[in-house]
Amino acid sequence: MTVRVDYPIINSLGLHARPSAKFVSLSARYPCAVWLERDAQRVNGKSIMGLMTLAAAQGTILTLETEGEGEQACADALLALAKDRFGEDA
């Protein structure tokens, strides 16, 4: 089964290097596949370079997809990180 959910980037600086690194570090803790999509572009959620190519500014809607062992726990953790603005701003 696959978990697929859309969510907005809400931190003021968007998905730049620091939040991308946090996302990749967290996703690497799970054995499942992690993908992020923006429009027609799909990247590996465990690749910092892939995430950076999304150029996701504040307000950008991304689609998170996880598949495999631990997919729901991984999706929940990554969404919580995004909801917390990647620990960047209030």
N, CA, C and O atoms as a printed pandas DataFrame, in Angstrom:
     atom_number atom_name residue_name chain_id  residue_number  x_coord  y_coord  z_coord
0              1         N          MET        A               1    0.837   -1.183    0.000
1              2        CA          MET        A               1    0.000    0.000    0.000
2              3         C          MET        A               1    0.881    1.245    0.000
3              4         O          MET        A               1    2.009    1.205    0.492
4              5         N          THR        A               2    0.388    2.323   -0.534
5              6        CA          THR        A               2    1.132    3.572   -0.640
6              7         C          THR        A               2    0.416    4.672    0.120
7              8         O          THR        A               2   -0.811    4.770    0.079
8              9         N          VAL        A               3    1.188    5.504    0.815
9             10        CA          VAL        A               3    0.643    6.694    1.463
10            11         C          VAL        A               3    0.946    7.869    0.545
11            12         O          VAL        A               3    2.084    8.052    0.114
12            13         N          ARG        A               4   -0.070    8.659    0.251
13            14        CA          ARG        A               4    0.096    9.811   -0.645
14            15         C          ARG        A               4   -0.698   10.979   -0.072
15            16         O          ARG        A               4   -1.898   10.855    0.177
16            17         N          VAL        A               5   -0.035   12.109    0.137
17            18        CA          VAL        A               5   -0.705   13.264    0.736
18            19         C          VAL        A               5   -0.104   14.571    0.202
19            20         O          VAL        A               5    1.107   14.674    0.004
20            21         N          ASP        A               6   -0.958   15.553   -0.025
21            22        CA          ASP        A               6   -0.526   16.888   -0.437
22            23         C          ASP        A               6   -0.368   17.755    0.801
23            24         O          ASP        A               6   -1.154   17.651    1.743
24            25         N          TYR        A               7    0.642   18.605    0.798
25            26        CA          TYR        A               7    0.812   19.542    1.907
26            27         C          TYR        A               7    1.537   20.794    1.419
27            28         O          TYR        A               7    2.331   20.732    0.480
28            29         N          PRO        A               8    1.259   21.937    2.066
29            30        CA          PRO        A               8    1.916   23.183    1.672
30            31         C          PRO        A               8    3.227   23.387    2.435
31            32         O          PRO        A               8    3.379   22.939    3.572
32            33         N          ILE        A               9    4.151   24.060    1.794
33            34        CA          ILE        A               9    5.361   24.513    2.478
34            35         C          ILE        A               9    4.987   25.814    3.178
35            36         O          ILE        A               9    4.622   26.790    2.523
36            37         N          ILE        A              10    5.076   25.831    4.508
37            38        CA          ILE        A              10    4.608   27.004    5.248
38            39         C          ILE        A              10    5.730   27.840    5.854
39            40         O          ILE        A              10    5.485   28.968    6.282
40            41         N          ASN        A              11    6.954   27.319    5.902
41            42        CA          ASN        A              11    8.011   28.145    6.472
42            43         C          ASN        A              11    8.386   29.264    5.508
43            44         O          ASN        A              11    8.323   29.098    4.290
44            45         N          SER        A              12    8.772   30.392    6.064
45            46        CA          SER        A              12    8.930   31.613    5.272
46            47         C          SER        A              12   10.003   31.526    4.192
47            48         O          SER        A              12    9.882   32.185    3.158
48            49         N          LEU        A              13   11.036   30.740    4.402
49            50        CA          LEU        A              13   12.112   30.653    3.415
50            51         C          LEU        A              13   11.956   29.485    2.445
51            52         O          LEU        A              13   12.806   29.278    1.580
52            53         N          GLY        A              14   10.888   28.733    2.584
53            54        CA          GLY        A              14   10.645   27.620    1.674
54            55         C          GLY        A              14   11.542   26.429    1.964
55            56         O          GLY        A              14   12.139   26.324    3.036
56            57         N          LEU        A              15   11.625   25.544    0.997
57            58        CA          LEU        A              15   12.395   24.304    1.147
58            59         C          LEU        A              15   13.807   24.528    0.604
59            60         O          LEU        A              15   14.153   24.036   -0.470
60            61         N          HIS        A              16   14.619   25.277    1.358
61            62        CA          HIS        A              16   15.997   25.545    0.955
62            63         C          HIS        A              16   16.910   24.468    1.548
63            64         O          HIS        A              16   16.418   23.423    1.974
64            65         N          ALA        A              17   18.203   24.694    1.584
65            66        CA          ALA        A              17   19.166   23.654    1.961
66            67         C          ALA        A              17   18.950   23.070    3.355
67            68         O          ALA        A              17   18.958   21.850    3.513
68            69         N          ARG        A              18   18.758   23.913    4.363
69            70        CA          ARG        A              18   18.639   23.402    5.736
70            71         C          ARG        A              18   17.408   22.517    5.922
71            72         O          ARG        A              18   17.544   21.397    6.413
72            73         N          PRO        A              19   16.205   22.978    5.547
73            74        CA          PRO        A              19   15.054   22.082    5.698
74            75         C          PRO        A              19   15.138   20.852    4.797
75            76         O          PRO        A              19   14.647   19.783    5.161
76            77         N          SER        A              20   15.749   20.996    3.637
77            78        CA          SER        A              20   15.928   19.831    2.764
78            79         C          SER        A              20   16.806   18.790    3.447
79            80         O          SER        A              20   16.523   17.594    3.380
80            81         N          ALA        A              21   17.872   19.244    4.103
81            82        CA          ALA        A              21   18.767   18.327    4.813
82            83         C          ALA        A              21   18.030   17.634    5.957
83            84         O          ALA        A              21   18.225   16.440    6.185
84            85         N          LYS        A              22   17.190   18.370    6.675
85            86        CA          LYS        A              22   16.405   17.766    7.756
86            87         C          LYS        A              22   15.429   16.729    7.203
87            88         O          LYS        A              22   15.254   15.661    7.789
88            89         N          PHE        A              23   14.801   17.045    6.082
89            90        CA          PHE        A              23   13.853   16.128    5.450
90            91         C          PHE        A              23   14.563   14.836    5.043
91            92         O          PHE        A              23   14.077   13.740    5.324
92            93         N          VAL        A              24   15.710   14.969    4.384
93            94        CA          VAL        A              24   16.468   13.804    3.917
94            95         C          VAL        A              24   16.964   12.974    5.099
95            96         O          VAL        A              24   16.894   11.746    5.071
96            97         N          SER        A              25   17.462   13.641    6.132
97            98        CA          SER        A              25   17.951   12.934    7.317
98            99         C          SER        A              25   16.837   12.126    7.982
99           100         O          SER        A              25   17.046   10.977    8.373
100          101         N          LEU        A              26   15.668   12.722    8.107
101          102        CA          LEU        A              26   14.533   12.022    8.713
102          103         C          LEU        A              26   14.044   10.887    7.818
103          104         O          LEU        A              26   13.766    9.793    8.309
104          105         N          SER        A              27   13.936   11.129    6.531
105          106        CA          SER        A              27   13.439   10.085    5.625
106          107         C          SER        A              27   14.396    8.897    5.562
107          108         O          SER        A              27   13.967    7.765    5.338
108          109         N          ALA        A              28   15.689    9.149    5.757
109          110        CA          ALA        A              28   16.685    8.074    5.711
110          111         C          ALA        A              28   16.550    7.097    6.877
111          112         O          ALA        A              28   17.107    6.000    6.830
112          113         N          ARG        A              29   15.824    7.478    7.909
113          114        CA          ARG        A              29   15.621    6.591    9.063
114          115         C          ARG        A              29   14.619    5.476    8.772
115          116         O          ARG        A              29   14.476    4.543    9.562
116          117         N          TYR        A              30   13.934    5.575    7.648
117          118        CA          TYR        A              30   12.875    4.619    7.312
118          119         C          TYR        A              30   13.269    3.830    6.064
119          120         O          TYR        A              30   13.856    4.387    5.136
120          121         N          PRO        A              31   12.946    2.533    6.038
121          122        CA          PRO        A              31   13.318    1.710    4.886
122          123         C          PRO        A              31   12.435    1.913    3.656
123          124         O          PRO        A              31   12.780    1.445    2.571
124          125         N          CYS        A              32   11.319    2.593    3.803
125          126        CA          CYS        A              32   10.388    2.759    2.676
126          127         C          CYS        A              32   10.939    3.746    1.642
127          128         O          CYS        A              32   11.846    4.528    1.924
128          129         N          ALA        A              33   10.370    3.686    0.449
129          130        CA          ALA        A              33   10.688    4.667   -0.590
130          131         C          ALA        A              33    9.953    5.962   -0.264
131          132         O          ALA        A              33    8.822    5.937    0.223
132          133         N          VAL        A              34   10.601    7.092   -0.536
133          134        CA          VAL        A              34   10.013    8.407   -0.281
134          135         C          VAL        A              34   10.157    9.239   -1.550
135          136         O          VAL        A              34   11.250    9.373   -2.101
136          137         N          TRP        A              35    9.043    9.790   -2.001
137          138        CA          TRP        A              35    9.035   10.631   -3.202
138          139         C          TRP        A              35    8.327   11.943   -2.896
139          140         O          TRP        A              35    7.383   11.979   -2.107
140          141         N          LEU        A              36    8.785   13.014   -3.522
141          142        CA          LEU        A              36    8.104   14.307   -3.458
142          143         C          LEU        A              36    7.810   14.747   -4.878
143          144         O          LEU        A              36    8.624   14.559   -5.783
144          145         N          GLU        A              37    6.641   15.333   -5.063
145          146        CA          GLU        A              37    6.250   15.827   -6.384
146          147         C          GLU        A              37    5.816   17.277   -6.295
147          148         O          GLU        A              37    5.180   17.704   -5.331
148          149         N          ARG        A              38    6.177   18.015   -7.322
149          150        CA          ARG        A              38    5.685   19.376   -7.518
150          151         C          ARG        A              38    5.330   19.479   -8.990
151          152         O          ARG        A              38    6.187   19.333   -9.862
152          153         N          ASP        A              39    4.068   19.728   -9.252
153          154        CA          ASP        A              39    3.566   19.730  -10.625
154          155         C          ASP        A              39    3.927   18.389  -11.263
155          156         O          ASP        A              39    3.520   17.348  -10.748
156          157         N          ALA        A              40    4.661   18.379  -12.343
157          158        CA          ALA        A              40    4.995   17.121  -13.015
158          159         C          ALA        A              40    6.375   16.603  -12.620
159          160         O          ALA        A              40    6.825   15.589  -13.151
160          161         N          GLN        A              41    7.048   17.280  -11.701
161          162        CA          GLN        A              41    8.397   16.886  -11.304
162          163         C          GLN        A              41    8.346   15.987  -10.071
163          164         O          GLN        A              41    7.771   16.358   -9.048
164          165         N          ARG        A              42    8.947   14.810  -10.174
165          166        CA          ARG        A              42    8.971   13.828   -9.081
166          167         C          ARG        A              42   10.427   13.554   -8.724
167          168         O          ARG        A              42   11.239   13.232   -9.592
168          169         N          VAL        A              43   10.752   13.687   -7.424
169          170        CA          VAL        A              43   12.135   13.477   -6.989
170          171         C          VAL        A              43   12.180   12.513   -5.809
171          172         O          VAL        A              43   11.197   12.329   -5.092
172          173         N          ASN        A              44   13.340   11.909   -5.632
173          174        CA          ASN        A              44   13.585   11.009   -4.515
174          175         C          ASN        A              44   13.674   11.836   -3.234
175          176         O          ASN        A              44   14.503   12.741   -3.138
176          177         N          GLY        A              45   12.833   11.532   -2.255
177          178        CA          GLY        A              45   12.820   12.262   -0.995
178          179         C          GLY        A              45   14.004   11.973   -0.099
179          180         O          GLY        A              45   14.124   12.561    0.976
180          181         N          LYS        A              46   14.882   11.075   -0.523
181          182        CA          LYS        A              46   16.084   10.780    0.241
182          183         C          LYS        A              46   17.312   11.395   -0.421
183          184         O          LYS        A              46   18.445   11.061   -0.073
184          185         N          SER        A              47   17.082   12.296   -1.378
185          186        CA          SER        A              47   18.159   12.968   -2.105
186          187         C          SER        A              47   18.059   14.473   -1.902
187          188         O          SER        A              47   17.092   15.099   -2.336
188          189         N          ILE        A              48   19.055   15.052   -1.244
189          190        CA          ILE        A              48   19.011   16.492   -1.004
190          191         C          ILE        A              48   19.031   17.265   -2.321
191          192         O          ILE        A              48   18.364   18.292   -2.447
192          193         N          MET        A              49   19.783   16.784   -3.289
193          194        CA          MET        A              49   19.828   17.472   -4.584
194          195         C          MET        A              49   18.467   17.407   -5.270
195          196         O          MET        A              49   18.035   18.378   -5.891
196          197         N          GLY        A              50   17.799   16.276   -5.159
197          198        CA          GLY        A              50   16.463   16.163   -5.726
198          199         C          GLY        A              50   15.511   17.163   -5.111
199          200         O          GLY        A              50   14.769   17.839   -5.823
200          201         N          LEU        A              51   15.528   17.262   -3.778
201          202        CA          LEU        A              51   14.640   18.203   -3.101
202          203         C          LEU        A              51   14.935   19.635   -3.511
203          204         O          LEU        A              51   14.015   20.427   -3.715
204          205         N          MET        A              52   16.206   19.970   -3.633
205          206        CA          MET        A              52   16.579   21.339   -3.995
206          207         C          MET        A              52   16.077   21.710   -5.394
207          208         O          MET        A              52   15.777   22.877   -5.649
208          209         N          THR        A              53   15.984   20.742   -6.293
209          210        CA          THR        A              53   15.518   21.052   -7.652
210          211         C          THR        A              53   14.040   21.412   -7.695
211          212         O          THR        A              53   13.565   21.959   -8.690
212          213         N          LEU        A              54   13.307   21.111   -6.628
213          214        CA          LEU        A              54   11.882   21.456   -6.600
214          215         C          LEU        A              54   11.650   22.958   -6.454
215          216         O          LEU        A              54   10.578   23.454   -6.802
216          217         N          ALA        A              55   12.645   23.685   -5.944
217          218        CA          ALA        A              55   12.530   25.136   -5.742
218          219         C          ALA        A              55   11.191   25.485   -5.094
219          220         O          ALA        A              55   10.446   26.328   -5.595
220          221         N          ALA        A              56   10.901   24.830   -3.981
221          222        CA          ALA        A              56    9.606   24.975   -3.312
222          223         C          ALA        A              56    9.616   26.154   -2.345
223          224         O          ALA        A              56   10.134   26.054   -1.233
224          225         N          ALA        A              57    9.047   27.251   -2.772
225          226        CA          ALA        A              57    8.935   28.451   -1.943
226          227         C          ALA        A              57    7.746   28.318   -0.999
227          228         O          ALA        A              57    6.953   27.382   -1.110
228          229         N          GLN        A              58    7.631   29.257   -0.076
229          230        CA          GLN        A              58    6.486   29.276    0.834
230          231         C          GLN        A              58    5.199   29.280    0.017
231          232         O          GLN        A              58    5.060   30.043   -0.939
232          233         N          GLY        A              59    4.264   28.422    0.402
233          234        CA          GLY        A              59    2.984   28.324   -0.294
234          235         C          GLY        A              59    2.933   27.252   -1.366
235          236         O          GLY        A              59    1.852   26.913   -1.849
236          237         N          THR        A              60    4.080   26.713   -1.745
237          238        CA          THR        A              60    4.122   25.636   -2.735
238          239         C          THR        A              60    3.450   24.387   -2.166
239          240         O          THR        A              60    3.697   24.007   -1.021
240          241         N          ILE        A              61    2.609   23.761   -2.963
241          242        CA          ILE        A              61    1.970   22.506   -2.561
242          243         C          ILE        A              61    2.800   21.348   -3.112
243          244         O          ILE        A              61    3.011   21.240   -4.320
244          245         N          LEU        A              62    3.262   20.493   -2.219
245          246        CA          LEU        A              62    4.016   19.306   -2.608
246          247         C          LEU        A              62    3.185   18.067   -2.313
247          248         O          LEU        A              62    2.332   18.070   -1.426
248          249         N          THR        A              63    3.444   17.022   -3.063
249          250        CA          THR        A              63    2.816   15.734   -2.805
250          251         C          THR        A              63    3.882   14.797   -2.268
251          252         O          THR        A              63    4.901   14.556   -2.916
252          253         N          LEU        A              64    3.636   14.273   -1.080
253          254        CA          LEU        A              64    4.523   13.304   -0.449
254          255         C          LEU        A              64    3.970   11.915   -0.709
255          256         O          LEU        A              64    2.777   11.666   -0.532
256          257         N          GLU        A              65    4.841   11.016   -1.127
257          258        CA          GLU        A              65    4.445    9.622   -1.331
258          259         C          GLU        A              65    5.466    8.724   -0.651
259          260         O          GLU        A              65    6.670    8.855   -0.872
260          261         N          THR        A              66    4.974    7.815    0.175
261          262        CA          THR        A              66    5.836    6.819    0.803
262          263         C          THR        A              66    5.284    5.440    0.473
263          264         O          THR        A              66    4.071    5.239    0.404
264          265         N          GLU        A              67    6.194    4.497    0.270
265          266        CA          GLU        A              67    5.761    3.144   -0.086
266          267         C          GLU        A              67    6.736    2.125    0.475
267          268         O          GLU        A              67    7.947    2.235    0.283
268          269         N          GLY        A              68    6.200    1.138    1.166
269          270        CA          GLY        A              68    7.024    0.069    1.710
270          271         C          GLY        A              68    6.962    0.033    3.226
271          272         O          GLY        A              68    6.107    0.663    3.848
272          273         N          GLU        A              69    7.878   -0.711    3.798
273          274        CA          GLU        A              69    7.905   -0.902    5.250
274          275         C          GLU        A              69    8.036    0.432    5.985
275          276         O          GLU        A              69    8.943    1.213    5.701
276          277         N          GLY        A              70    7.143    0.688    6.918
277          278        CA          GLY        A              70    7.177    1.914    7.708
278          279         C          GLY        A              70    6.638    3.134    6.997
279          280         O          GLY        A              70    6.872    4.261    7.432
280          281         N          GLU        A              71    5.908    2.923    5.895
281          282        CA          GLU        A              71    5.446    4.056    5.077
282          283         C          GLU        A              71    4.577    5.048    5.841
283          284         O          GLU        A              71    4.743    6.257    5.682
284          285         N          GLN        A              72    3.654    4.558    6.668
285          286        CA          GLN        A              72    2.770    5.481    7.396
286          287         C          GLN        A              72    3.536    6.256    8.459
287          288         O          GLN        A              72    3.343    7.463    8.606
288          289         N          ALA        A              73    4.400    5.574    9.199
289          290        CA          ALA        A              73    5.200    6.245   10.226
290          291         C          ALA        A              73    6.116    7.289    9.599
291          292         O          ALA        A              73    6.284    8.380   10.143
292          293         N          CYS        A              74    6.702    6.958    8.468
293          294        CA          CYS        A              74    7.577    7.891    7.760
294          295         C          CYS        A              74    6.792    9.116    7.297
295          296         O          CYS        A              74    7.219   10.249    7.517
296          297         N          ALA        A              75    5.658    8.891    6.664
297          298        CA          ALA        A              75    4.830   10.001    6.187
298          299         C          ALA        A              75    4.407   10.886    7.350
299          300         O          ALA        A              75    4.457   12.111    7.246
300          301         N          ASP        A              76    3.993   10.278    8.454
301          302        CA          ASP        A              76    3.576   11.048    9.628
302          303         C          ASP        A              76    4.720   11.908   10.162
303          304         O          ASP        A              76    4.520   13.077   10.491
304          305         N          ALA        A              77    5.914   11.330   10.247
305          306        CA          ALA        A              77    7.074   12.062   10.763
306          307         C          ALA        A              77    7.460   13.218    9.840
307          308         O          ALA        A              77    7.765   14.314   10.309
308          309         N          LEU        A              78    7.446   12.974    8.535
309          310        CA          LEU        A              78    7.810   14.026    7.580
310          311         C          LEU        A              78    6.778   15.145    7.554
311          312         O          LEU        A              78    7.138   16.317    7.438
312          313         N          LEU        A              79    5.514   14.800    7.660
313          314        CA          LEU        A              79    4.469   15.827    7.699
314          315         C          LEU        A              79    4.558   16.645    8.984
315          316         O          LEU        A              79    4.321   17.853    8.964
316          317         N          ALA        A              80    4.895   16.001   10.097
317          318        CA          ALA        A              80    5.073   16.731   11.357
318          319         C          ALA        A              80    6.247   17.702   11.246
319          320         O          ALA        A              80    6.175   18.823   11.751
320          321         N          LEU        A              81    7.321   17.279   10.592
321          322        CA          LEU        A              81    8.474   18.153   10.369
322          323         C          LEU        A              81    8.075   19.369    9.540
323          324         O          LEU        A              81    8.440   20.497    9.872
324          325         N          ALA        A              82    7.332   19.143    8.470
325          326        CA          ALA        A              82    6.885   20.248    7.617
326          327         C          ALA        A              82    5.931   21.171    8.371
327          328         O          ALA        A              82    6.008   22.392    8.239
328          329         N          LYS        A              83    5.036   20.586    9.158
329          330        CA          LYS        A              83    4.079   21.385    9.938
330          331         C          LYS        A              83    4.808   22.247   10.966
331          332         O          LYS        A              83    4.345   23.337   11.305
332          333         N          ASP        A              84    5.937   21.766   11.457
333          334        CA          ASP        A              84    6.765   22.502   12.414
334          335         C          ASP        A              84    7.686   23.500   11.704
335          336         O          ASP        A              84    8.599   24.059   12.313
336          337         N          ARG        A              85    7.434   23.713   10.421
337          338        CA          ARG        A              85    8.235   24.640    9.608
338          339         C          ARG        A              85    9.720   24.244    9.598
339          340         O          ARG        A              85   10.599   25.102    9.523
340          341         N          PHE        A              86    9.979   22.952    9.675
341          342        CA          PHE        A              86   11.341   22.420    9.660
342          343         C          PHE        A              86   12.178   23.005   10.794
343          344         O          PHE        A              86   13.405   23.056   10.709
344          345         N          GLY        A              87   11.495   23.450   11.869
345          346        CA          GLY        A              87   12.178   24.012   13.029
346          347         C          GLY        A              87   12.748   25.396   12.808
347          348         O          GLY        A              87   13.605   25.845   13.570
348          349         N          GLU        A              88   12.280   26.083   11.765
349          350        CA          GLU        A              88   12.901   27.356   11.397
350          351         C          GLU        A              88   12.258   28.607   11.952
351          352         O          GLU        A              88   12.959   29.440   12.527
352          353         N          ASP        A              89   10.960   28.777   11.808
353          354        CA          ASP        A              89   10.337   30.024   12.244
354          355         C          ASP        A              89    8.968   29.750   12.843
355          356         O          ASP        A              89    8.395   28.676   12.660
356          357         N          ALA        A              90    8.465   30.716   13.546
357          358        CA          ALA        A              90    7.175   30.521   14.233
358          359         C          ALA        A              90    5.995   30.882   13.375
359          360         O          ALA        A              90    4.852   30.769   13.817
